[in-house]
């Protein structure tokens, strides 16, 4: 079977995930789709990953360690499939996932996205999905949302299927080591974004995730995120289709940048962090959220700008770590930092 007969390629990128990569590969094979191509790229692993991959009998390549983006680009160059799903080696597809995904893959679709169930290193489910299904149902002009906020509701890498021409942007993203940057941000400008509010994959939360989900927030990481975001916006402005170029993005007016700026000030204990509140609240009010979510987001940003720095930092942790979003966790935070 030649690559041109495939409707979708799943590219599994692996670096030192010997304990997970076999499950990841088998989750794709178990889909039983003859119109799906599977390619595994071992990014110079130093553990037993390559041996585990070899035992699966799938098409696989071992390259010198070069980072997630380059490993995925290497795999991309070895398929001609019109759509690509980059599956992290510690994540999995749920049974029947491709049966639900492939019928939606039409030429006008730039990206299809779906929810991922969160699991830990021992395969225990952790509660809410990423993103939560009701958030993925949000409708509206995603181009305008990106212009205002610098982002839109999107799952991590393994919860996305991209049209091939969009994936080609990875070759020019030398500023980024991750794969879920420019191709996610640019998708609404290159075609339709289809959202399936179903949990069609498993996202593993553990200490070595590249994503920030489940990790402690610190100032260095926030600064890195801000610089990466600036690079992403510059890249997007360069490659934006002609019909969108007249309204390019101003990075310092986006919600993402303003929020990170206020969070950084809170983490570092800087005075004047409240100055971003009016701009942030205006953007939130204009978003496509429910009234309850608008209120919750506005209240969160007001609280982290005005409360004592200790409580503010813990509230930030709760916002970015779903497993801490409980009444008990919030109460513990307030008590621990009071008095």
C-alpha positions as CSV (number, residue, x, y, z in Angstrom):
1,X,0.0,0.0,0.0
2,X,1.4,3.4,-1.0
3,X,1.3,6.5,1.2
4,X,-1.1,8.3,-1.2
5,X,-3.9,5.8,-0.3
6,X,-3.8,6.8,3.4
7,X,-6.3,9.3,4.7
8,X,-4.4,10.0,7.9
9,X,-0.9,9.4,9.3
10,X,-0.3,9.0,13.0
11,X,3.3,10.0,13.9
12,X,4.4,8.8,17.3
13,X,7.4,10.8,18.6
14,X,9.4,9.2,21.4
15,X,12.2,10.2,23.7
16,X,13.0,8.0,26.6
17,X,9.4,6.7,27.1
18,X,10.2,3.0,27.1
19,X,7.6,2.4,29.8
20,X,4.8,4.0,27.7
21,X,5.6,3.9,24.0
22,X,4.5,0.3,23.5
23,X,1.0,1.1,24.8
24,X,0.9,4.2,22.6
25,X,1.8,2.2,19.4
26,X,-0.7,-0.6,20.3
27,X,-3.5,1.9,20.8
28,X,-3.1,3.0,17.2
29,X,-2.8,-0.5,15.8
30,X,-5.9,-1.5,17.7
31,X,-7.9,1.0,15.7
32,X,-7.9,-1.5,12.9
33,X,-7.9,1.2,10.1
34,X,-6.3,0.2,6.8
35,X,-6.5,3.9,5.7
36,X,-4.3,5.1,8.6
37,X,-0.5,5.0,8.3
38,X,1.6,4.7,11.5
39,X,5.1,6.0,11.7
40,X,7.2,6.0,14.9
41,X,10.2,8.3,15.3
42,X,12.6,7.6,18.2
43,X,14.4,10.8,18.9
44,X,17.7,9.4,20.1
45,X,16.4,7.7,23.2
46,X,19.0,6.5,25.7
47,X,16.7,4.0,27.5
48,X,15.0,0.9,26.1
49,X,12.5,2.8,23.9
50,X,14.0,1.6,20.6
51,X,14.0,-2.0,21.7
52,X,10.3,-1.7,22.7
53,X,9.4,0.0,19.4
54,X,11.2,-2.8,17.5
55,X,9.0,-5.4,19.2
56,X,5.9,-3.8,17.7
57,X,6.9,-4.4,14.1
58,X,5.7,-1.0,12.9
59,X,7.5,1.4,10.5
60,X,10.0,3.2,12.7
61,X,13.1,5.4,12.5
62,X,15.8,6.2,15.0
63,X,17.4,9.6,14.6
64,X,19.9,11.7,16.6
65,X,18.3,13.5,19.4
66,X,17.0,16.8,18.0
67,X,13.8,17.7,19.9
68,X,10.1,17.0,19.5
69,X,9.5,19.5,16.6
70,X,12.3,18.2,14.5
71,X,11.4,14.6,15.2
72,X,7.8,15.2,14.1
73,X,9.0,17.1,11.0
74,X,11.2,14.0,10.2
75,X,8.2,11.8,10.4
76,X,6.1,14.2,8.3
77,X,8.6,14.0,5.5
78,X,8.1,10.3,5.4
79,X,4.4,10.3,4.7
80,X,2.3,11.8,2.0
81,X,-1.0,11.5,3.9
82,X,-3.2,14.6,3.7
83,X,-3.8,14.7,7.5
84,X,-1.5,14.1,10.4
85,X,-1.9,13.3,14.1
86,X,1.2,13.8,16.2
87,X,0.8,11.3,19.1
88,X,3.1,11.7,22.0
89,X,4.7,8.4,23.1
90,X,3.3,8.7,26.6
91,X,-0.3,9.3,25.3
92,X,-2.8,6.9,23.6
93,X,-5.8,6.8,21.3
94,X,-9.0,5.6,22.8
95,X,-10.8,2.6,21.2
96,X,-12.7,3.7,18.1
97,X,-11.1,7.1,18.0
98,X,-10.1,7.0,14.3
99,X,-13.6,5.7,13.4
100,X,-14.9,9.0,14.9
101,X,-12.2,11.2,13.4
102,X,-11.6,10.1,9.8
103,X,-15.1,10.8,8.4
104,X,-14.7,14.5,9.3
105,X,-11.4,14.9,7.4
106,X,-12.3,17.0,4.4
107,X,-10.0,19.4,2.3
108,X,-11.6,22.5,3.9
109,X,-10.6,21.3,7.4
110,X,-7.3,22.8,8.7
111,X,-7.6,21.1,12.1
112,X,-9.8,18.6,14.0
113,X,-9.5,18.6,17.7
114,X,-10.9,16.4,20.5
115,X,-10.8,15.9,24.2
116,X,-8.2,13.8,26.1
117,X,-8.9,11.9,29.3
118,X,-6.2,12.6,31.9
119,X,-4.4,9.6,33.4
120,X,-1.4,9.2,35.6
121,X,1.7,7.1,35.1
122,X,-0.1,4.1,36.4
123,X,-3.1,4.5,34.1
124,X,-5.4,5.8,36.8
125,X,-7.9,8.3,35.6
126,X,-7.5,11.8,37.1
127,X,-10.9,13.3,36.6
128,X,-11.7,16.1,34.1
129,X,-10.6,15.9,30.5
130,X,-8.4,18.4,28.7
131,X,-10.0,20.4,27.5
132,X,-13.3,19.9,29.3
133,X,-16.0,18.9,26.7
134,X,-18.2,22.0,27.3
135,X,-15.3,24.3,26.6
136,X,-14.6,22.5,23.3
137,X,-18.2,23.1,22.3
138,X,-17.6,26.9,22.4
139,X,-18.3,28.5,19.0
140,X,-17.4,31.8,17.4
141,X,-14.9,33.4,15.1
142,X,-11.6,31.7,16.1
143,X,-9.6,34.1,14.1
144,X,-10.9,37.0,16.1
145,X,-10.4,35.0,19.3
146,X,-6.7,34.5,18.4
147,X,-6.3,38.2,17.6
148,X,-7.8,39.2,21.0
149,X,-6.5,36.5,23.3
150,X,-3.5,34.9,21.4
151,X,-5.1,31.5,21.8
152,X,-8.3,29.5,21.6
153,X,-9.5,26.4,23.4
154,X,-7.3,23.5,22.2
155,X,-6.1,20.2,23.6
156,X,-2.4,19.3,23.9
157,X,-0.6,17.8,20.9
158,X,-2.2,14.4,20.9
159,X,-5.7,15.7,20.7
160,X,-5.3,17.3,17.3
161,X,-5.3,16.3,13.6
162,X,-3.7,18.7,11.2
163,X,-4.0,19.2,7.4
164,X,-0.6,18.5,5.8
165,X,0.0,22.0,4.5
166,X,-0.4,23.4,8.0
167,X,2.2,20.9,9.3
168,X,4.7,22.1,6.8
169,X,5.0,25.3,9.0
170,X,7.0,23.2,11.5
171,X,10.0,23.3,9.2
172,X,10.4,27.0,9.7
173,X,9.8,27.1,13.5
174,X,13.4,27.0,14.5
175,X,12.7,29.0,17.6
176,X,10.5,26.3,19.0
177,X,11.2,22.8,20.3
178,X,7.6,21.8,20.7
179,X,5.2,20.7,17.9
180,X,2.0,22.2,19.4
181,X,2.9,25.8,18.7
182,X,2.6,27.5,15.3
183,X,0.4,24.8,13.8
184,X,-2.3,25.1,16.5
185,X,-2.2,28.9,16.5
186,X,-2.3,29.2,12.7
187,X,-5.0,26.6,12.1
188,X,-8.1,29.0,12.2
189,X,-6.4,31.2,9.5
190,X,-5.8,28.2,7.2
191,X,-9.3,26.7,7.2
192,X,-12.0,25.3,9.4
193,X,-11.4,24.0,12.9
194,X,-13.7,21.1,13.8
195,X,-14.2,20.3,17.4
196,X,-15.4,16.9,18.7
197,X,-16.3,17.2,22.4
198,X,-15.6,13.5,22.9
199,X,-12.7,11.9,24.9
200,X,-11.0,10.1,22.0
201,X,-7.5,9.9,23.6
202,X,-5.6,9.5,26.8
203,X,-3.3,12.3,28.1
204,X,-0.7,11.1,30.6
205,X,0.1,13.5,33.4
206,X,3.5,12.9,35.0
207,X,6.8,14.6,35.9
208,X,8.3,14.6,32.4
209,X,5.4,16.1,30.4
210,X,6.5,18.9,28.0
211,X,3.1,20.5,28.5
212,X,2.6,22.6,31.6
213,X,-0.4,20.5,32.7
214,X,0.3,19.2,36.2
215,X,3.5,21.1,36.7
216,X,4.4,23.7,39.3
217,X,4.4,27.3,38.0
218,X,7.6,29.3,38.3
219,X,8.9,32.6,37.0
220,X,11.4,31.2,34.6
221,X,8.8,29.1,32.9
222,X,6.4,32.1,32.6
223,X,9.2,34.2,31.0
224,X,10.0,31.3,28.6
225,X,6.3,31.1,27.7
226,X,6.2,34.8,27.0
227,X,9.2,34.8,24.7
228,X,7.9,31.7,22.9
229,X,4.6,33.4,22.4
230,X,6.3,36.5,20.9
231,X,8.1,34.2,18.4
232,X,4.9,32.4,17.6
233,X,3.0,35.6,16.8
234,X,5.9,36.9,14.7
235,X,5.8,33.6,12.7
236,X,2.0,33.7,12.4
237,X,2.1,37.3,11.1
238,X,4.6,36.2,8.4
239,X,2.7,33.2,7.1
240,X,-0.9,34.5,7.5
241,X,-3.0,34.1,4.3
242,X,-3.4,37.3,2.3
243,X,-7.1,37.7,3.4
244,X,-6.0,37.9,7.0
245,X,-2.8,40.0,6.7
246,X,-4.5,43.4,7.0
247,X,-5.3,42.6,10.6
248,X,-2.1,41.1,12.0
249,X,-1.7,40.4,15.7
250,X,-0.2,42.8,18.3
251,X,1.4,40.5,20.8
252,X,1.3,43.0,23.7
253,X,-2.4,43.5,23.4
254,X,-3.4,39.9,23.6
255,X,-4.9,38.3,26.7
256,X,-2.2,35.6,26.8
257,X,0.6,38.1,27.1
258,X,-1.2,40.5,29.5
259,X,-2.2,37.6,31.8
260,X,1.3,36.1,31.8
261,X,2.7,39.6,32.6
262,X,0.4,39.9,35.6
263,X,1.1,36.4,36.8
264,X,4.8,37.0,36.5
265,X,4.4,40.1,38.6
266,X,2.5,38.1,41.3
267,X,5.0,35.3,41.4
268,X,7.9,37.8,41.7
269,X,6.1,39.9,44.3
270,X,6.1,43.1,42.2
271,X,3.9,46.0,43.0
272,X,1.5,47.4,40.4
273,X,0.3,44.0,39.2
274,X,-3.3,45.3,39.3
275,X,-2.6,47.6,36.3
276,X,-3.5,44.8,33.8
277,X,-6.9,44.2,35.3
278,X,-9.0,46.6,33.2
279,X,-7.6,45.3,29.9
280,X,-7.9,41.6,30.9
281,X,-11.5,42.0,32.1
282,X,-12.5,43.8,28.9
283,X,-11.2,40.9,26.8
284,X,-12.9,38.3,29.0
285,X,-16.3,40.1,28.7
286,X,-15.9,40.1,25.0
287,X,-15.2,36.4,24.8
288,X,-17.6,33.6,23.8
289,X,-17.8,32.2,27.4
290,X,-20.9,31.7,29.4
291,X,-21.8,34.5,31.9
292,X,-20.7,32.2,34.8
293,X,-17.3,31.5,33.2
294,X,-16.8,35.2,32.4
295,X,-17.5,36.0,36.1
296,X,-15.1,33.2,37.3
297,X,-12.3,34.3,35.1
298,X,-12.7,38.0,35.9
299,X,-12.8,37.2,39.6
300,X,-9.7,35.0,39.4
301,X,-7.7,37.8,37.8
302,X,-8.9,40.4,40.2
303,X,-8.0,38.2,43.2
304,X,-4.5,37.3,42.1
305,X,-3.9,41.1,41.5
306,X,-5.2,42.2,44.9
307,X,-4.7,39.4,47.4
308,X,-1.4,38.9,49.4
309,X,1.4,37.5,47.2
310,X,1.4,34.1,49.0
311,X,-2.3,33.4,48.3
312,X,-2.0,34.9,44.8
313,X,0.8,32.4,43.9
314,X,-1.3,29.4,45.1
315,X,-4.3,30.6,43.2
316,X,-2.2,30.6,40.1
317,X,-1.1,27.0,40.8
318,X,-4.7,26.0,41.1
319,X,-5.6,27.7,37.8
320,X,-2.9,25.8,35.8
321,X,-3.1,22.5,37.6
322,X,-6.6,20.9,37.1
323,X,-6.0,18.3,39.9
324,X,-6.0,21.2,42.4
325,X,-9.3,22.7,41.3
326,X,-11.3,21.6,44.2
327,X,-13.1,23.4,47.1
328,X,-10.8,21.6,49.5
329,X,-7.7,22.8,47.7
330,X,-8.9,26.4,47.6
331,X,-9.9,26.3,51.3
332,X,-6.5,24.9,52.2
333,X,-4.7,27.6,50.2
334,X,-6.6,30.4,51.9
335,X,-6.1,29.0,55.5
336,X,-2.4,28.2,54.9
337,X,-1.7,31.8,53.8
338,X,-4.0,33.6,56.2
339,X,-2.9,35.1,59.5
